Amino acid sequence: MPGCGDRLDESGPFTLEHLVDDIDGTVSALDGPFVVVGQSMAARIAELVAARHPTRAWGWSSLPPSPWPERIYRPAFSSRSARSVATPRPSAPHGSSWRPALPTPLERITARRSELDALAEKLSKRLEKVQAEREELVIAERALHRLAEQDRGEAEAAAVAPVKAQVAGRAVLLIPHRGDDPDETALPGDYRKILAIVRAADGPVQVRTVGEGLGLEVAVRGKLEPLRAKMTKLADRGWLHKRPDGRFTARR
């Protein structure tokens, strides 16, 4: 304590309240219940410290206690507070221990339940914030996957997109427009295969169906994007017809 032992050089005031505050700081840092022991004058301090923690102080011991004055502030134990009240000196003889009214087991249970309820409410609010943030991360992750998939599909489509070739010094399209007398032999081989699959189908076909006919991994969304670009190109040049629902039919 201040003014004793290794702390002999500390300055005061060394009032009872000051000493109780000092020990209370140590006790408050403990995790769980405790028992406090005091000798002589420290017996008063031990009792007052225990009174401040009615739900955690499982007991205290006085070895022996010094007598209380006729009127001093003695602790009144309660499960709700540890306020001090003016109490006359007990009738116990000097040197013997006395024991004020301790909280009953039911009072301890009630007080501890209140502490746990407050802690549960605090943790519940933190858990709600954590769950909300996790949901936001899931949404962000899905958006990133979709953007990456879209970028990959566009890159693959650009890699296989038809380009202009030089014929007799003139630029011509590798995917020509379909004229009145269409000549499918002017199309690259993979485009002719697409036309053949669409014509063989009994009605409008989806890109996925054509991909299955070509042996593509249709379960991988990115694998269908280049094929979709080719079929759209054929529709733009008049070889296929693209319906509003995204399916394709062959022009007759």
C-alpha positions as CSV (number, residue, x, y, z in Angstrom):
1,M,0.0,0.0,0.0
2,P,1.1,3.6,-0.3
3,G,3.5,4.6,2.5
4,C,4.4,1.0,3.3
5,G,7.1,-1.4,2.3
6,D,8.5,-0.7,-1.2
7,R,6.1,2.3,-1.5
8,L,7.3,4.0,1.6
9,D,8.5,7.1,-0.3
10,E,5.1,7.8,-1.8
11,S,3.3,10.9,-0.7
12,G,-0.1,11.0,0.9
13,P,-2.7,11.7,1.9
14,F,-2.9,8.3,3.5
15,T,-6.7,8.4,4.3
16,L,-8.8,5.3,4.6
17,E,-10.6,6.2,1.3
18,H,-7.3,6.7,-0.5
19,L,-5.9,3.3,0.7
20,V,-9.2,1.6,-0.3
21,D,-9.0,3.1,-3.8
22,D,-5.5,1.9,-4.2
23,I,-6.3,-1.7,-3.3
24,D,-9.5,-1.5,-5.3
25,G,-7.5,-0.7,-8.4
26,T,-5.6,-4.0,-8.1
27,V,-8.7,-6.0,-7.3
28,S,-10.6,-4.5,-10.3
29,A,-7.9,-5.8,-12.7
30,L,-8.5,-9.4,-11.5
31,D,-10.5,-11.8,-13.6
32,G,-13.1,-13.7,-11.6
33,P,-14.0,-13.9,-7.9
34,F,-11.5,-13.1,-5.1
35,V,-11.0,-13.2,-1.3
36,V,-9.3,-10.3,0.4
37,V,-7.4,-10.5,3.7
38,G,-6.4,-7.6,6.0
39,Q,-4.5,-7.4,9.3
40,S,-5.1,-4.7,11.9
41,M,-6.0,-1.4,10.1
42,A,-5.9,-3.2,6.8
43,A,-8.9,-5.3,8.0
44,R,-11.0,-2.2,7.5
45,I,-9.6,-1.7,4.0
46,A,-10.2,-5.4,3.2
47,E,-13.8,-5.1,4.3
48,L,-14.5,-1.9,2.3
49,V,-12.9,-3.3,-0.8
50,A,-15.0,-6.4,-0.5
51,A,-18.1,-4.2,-0.1
52,R,-17.4,-2.5,-3.5
53,H,-17.6,-5.9,-5.3
54,P,-20.5,-7.7,-3.8
55,T,-20.8,-10.2,-6.7
56,R,-17.1,-11.0,-7.0
57,A,-15.9,-10.9,-3.4
58,W,-16.4,-14.3,-2.0
59,G,-15.2,-13.3,1.4
60,W,-12.6,-11.5,3.5
61,S,-10.6,-12.2,6.6
62,S,-9.6,-9.8,9.5
63,L,-6.4,-10.8,11.4
64,P,-7.4,-9.2,13.8
65,P,-9.4,-6.2,13.0
66,S,-8.9,-2.9,14.7
67,P,-11.9,-1.4,16.5
68,W,-14.3,0.8,14.6
69,P,-15.0,4.2,16.0
70,E,-18.4,5.0,17.3
71,R,-19.6,6.6,14.1
72,I,-17.8,5.9,10.8
73,Y,-18.8,4.9,7.3
74,R,-19.1,1.2,7.2
75,P,-20.0,-0.8,4.1
76,A,-23.6,-1.9,3.6
77,F,-23.5,-5.0,1.3
78,S,-26.0,-5.1,-1.5
79,S,-26.3,-7.0,-4.7
80,R,-26.9,-3.6,-6.4
81,S,-24.5,-1.2,-4.8
82,A,-21.7,-0.9,-2.3
83,R,-22.5,2.5,-0.8
84,S,-21.3,3.4,2.6
85,V,-23.7,4.2,5.4
86,A,-23.1,5.5,8.9
87,T,-23.3,2.6,11.3
88,P,-22.6,2.5,15.0
89,R,-19.7,0.4,16.2
90,P,-20.6,-3.3,16.6
91,S,-20.9,-4.7,20.1
92,A,-18.3,-7.4,19.4
93,P,-15.3,-7.1,21.8
94,H,-12.0,-5.7,20.6
95,G,-9.9,-8.2,18.6
96,S,-12.8,-10.3,17.4
97,S,-14.2,-10.4,13.9
98,W,-17.7,-9.3,12.9
99,R,-19.5,-10.0,9.6
100,P,-22.0,-7.6,8.1
101,A,-24.9,-8.9,6.0
102,L,-23.5,-10.6,2.9
103,P,-25.5,-11.0,-0.3
104,T,-27.5,-14.2,-0.3
105,P,-26.8,-16.8,-3.0
106,L,-30.0,-15.7,-4.8
107,E,-28.8,-12.1,-4.8
108,R,-25.4,-13.2,-6.2
109,I,-27.1,-15.2,-8.9
110,T,-29.4,-12.3,-9.8
111,A,-26.5,-9.8,-9.9
112,R,-24.4,-12.1,-12.0
113,R,-27.3,-12.8,-14.4
114,S,-27.6,-9.0,-14.9
115,E,-23.9,-8.7,-15.7
116,L,-24.2,-11.6,-18.2
117,D,-27.3,-10.2,-19.8
118,A,-25.5,-6.9,-20.4
119,L,-22.5,-8.7,-21.8
120,A,-24.8,-10.8,-24.1
121,E,-26.5,-7.7,-25.4
122,K,-23.2,-6.1,-26.2
123,L,-21.9,-9.2,-28.0
124,S,-25.1,-9.5,-29.9
125,K,-24.7,-6.0,-31.3
126,R,-21.1,-6.8,-32.3
127,L,-22.2,-10.0,-33.9
128,E,-24.9,-8.2,-36.0
129,K,-22.2,-5.8,-37.3
130,V,-19.9,-8.7,-38.1
131,Q,-22.6,-10.6,-40.0
132,A,-23.6,-7.4,-41.9
133,E,-20.0,-6.9,-43.0
134,R,-19.6,-10.5,-44.0
135,E,-22.7,-10.2,-46.2
136,E,-21.3,-7.1,-47.8
137,L,-18.0,-9.0,-48.6
138,V,-19.9,-11.8,-50.2
139,I,-21.8,-9.4,-52.5
140,A,-18.5,-7.6,-53.3
141,E,-16.9,-11.0,-54.1
142,R,-19.7,-12.0,-56.4
143,A,-19.5,-8.7,-58.2
144,L,-15.8,-9.1,-58.7
145,H,-16.2,-12.6,-60.1
146,R,-18.8,-11.4,-62.6
147,L,-16.6,-8.5,-63.7
148,A,-13.6,-10.8,-64.1
149,E,-15.7,-13.4,-66.0
150,Q,-17.1,-10.6,-68.3
151,D,-13.6,-9.2,-68.9
152,R,-12.3,-12.7,-69.7
153,G,-15.1,-13.4,-72.1
154,E,-14.6,-10.1,-73.9
155,A,-10.9,-10.7,-74.2
156,E,-11.5,-14.2,-75.7
157,A,-14.1,-12.8,-78.0
158,A,-11.7,-10.1,-79.2
159,A,-9.0,-12.7,-79.7
160,V,-11.2,-14.7,-82.1
161,A,-13.1,-11.8,-83.6
162,P,-13.1,-11.7,-87.5
163,V,-10.5,-9.3,-88.9
164,K,-10.1,-7.9,-92.4
165,A,-7.9,-9.7,-94.9
166,Q,-6.1,-8.4,-97.9
167,V,-7.3,-9.8,-101.3
168,A,-5.8,-8.3,-104.4
169,G,-4.6,-5.3,-102.3
170,R,-8.1,-4.6,-101.0
171,A,-9.4,-5.2,-97.4
172,V,-12.3,-7.6,-97.3
173,L,-14.2,-9.1,-94.3
174,L,-13.5,-12.7,-93.3
175,I,-17.2,-12.8,-92.4
176,P,-18.9,-11.4,-95.5
177,H,-22.4,-10.1,-95.5
178,R,-25.0,-12.6,-96.7
179,G,-26.1,-11.6,-100.2
180,D,-29.0,-12.7,-102.4
181,D,-26.9,-15.6,-103.6
182,P,-25.1,-16.7,-100.4
183,D,-21.9,-18.6,-100.6
184,E,-21.2,-20.3,-97.3
185,T,-17.8,-21.5,-98.5
186,A,-16.6,-17.9,-98.1
187,L,-17.0,-18.4,-94.3
188,P,-14.3,-19.8,-92.1
189,G,-14.7,-23.4,-91.2
190,D,-15.8,-22.9,-87.6
191,Y,-18.5,-20.5,-88.7
192,R,-19.8,-23.0,-91.2
193,K,-20.0,-25.6,-88.3
194,I,-22.1,-23.1,-86.3
195,L,-24.5,-22.6,-89.3
196,A,-24.8,-26.4,-89.7
197,I,-25.7,-27.0,-86.1
198,V,-28.3,-24.2,-86.1
199,R,-29.9,-25.4,-89.3
200,A,-30.0,-29.0,-88.0
201,A,-31.9,-27.9,-84.9
202,D,-35.7,-28.1,-84.9
203,G,-36.4,-24.5,-84.0
204,P,-34.5,-21.7,-82.3
205,V,-31.4,-22.8,-80.4
206,Q,-29.4,-21.4,-77.5
207,V,-25.7,-20.7,-77.5
208,R,-25.3,-23.5,-75.0
209,T,-26.8,-26.0,-77.4
210,V,-24.5,-25.0,-80.2
211,G,-21.6,-25.2,-77.7
212,E,-22.5,-28.7,-76.8
213,G,-22.6,-29.6,-80.5
214,L,-19.1,-28.1,-80.9
215,G,-17.8,-30.1,-77.8
216,L,-17.2,-27.0,-75.7
217,E,-17.2,-27.0,-71.9
218,V,-20.6,-25.4,-71.6
219,A,-20.6,-25.6,-67.8
220,V,-17.9,-22.9,-67.8
221,R,-19.6,-19.6,-68.6
222,G,-16.5,-18.0,-70.0
223,K,-16.2,-20.7,-72.7
224,L,-19.5,-19.7,-74.2
225,E,-18.7,-16.0,-74.6
226,P,-16.5,-16.3,-77.7
227,L,-19.1,-18.6,-79.3
228,R,-21.8,-16.1,-78.5
229,A,-19.7,-13.4,-80.2
230,K,-19.3,-15.5,-83.3
231,M,-23.1,-16.2,-83.5
232,T,-23.9,-12.5,-83.0
233,K,-21.4,-11.7,-85.8
234,L,-23.2,-14.1,-88.1
235,A,-26.5,-12.5,-87.2
236,D,-25.1,-9.0,-87.9
237,R,-24.0,-10.2,-91.3
238,G,-27.3,-11.8,-92.2
239,W,-26.4,-15.5,-91.8
240,L,-28.4,-16.0,-88.6
241,H,-31.4,-14.4,-87.0
242,K,-31.1,-13.5,-83.3
243,R,-34.4,-13.5,-81.5
244,P,-35.3,-11.2,-78.6
245,D,-35.0,-14.1,-76.1
246,G,-31.3,-14.6,-77.2
247,R,-31.8,-17.7,-79.2
248,F,-30.8,-18.1,-82.9
249,T,-32.4,-19.4,-86.0
250,A,-30.9,-19.9,-89.5
251,R,-32.1,-17.7,-92.4
252,R,-33.7,-19.6,-95.3
